[in-house]
């Protein structure tokens, strides 16, 4: 896989690693209890919930580590 990606295409491996690093930093220093984000995408709205607690009925195994 290449290290450069089109600005409107999928993330390159380098971009994905940068996103992971920045997100971990945000979670370590900025996230208090929760944060809700939404983004309009070509496939419709996408929603992101960042929280320090698991939602009811959700197991830790349901998550992909970053």
Secondary structure, 3 states (H helix, E strand, C coil): CCCCCCCCCCCCHHHHHHHHHHHHHHHHHCCCCEEEEEEEECCEEEEEEEECCCCCCCCHHHCCCC
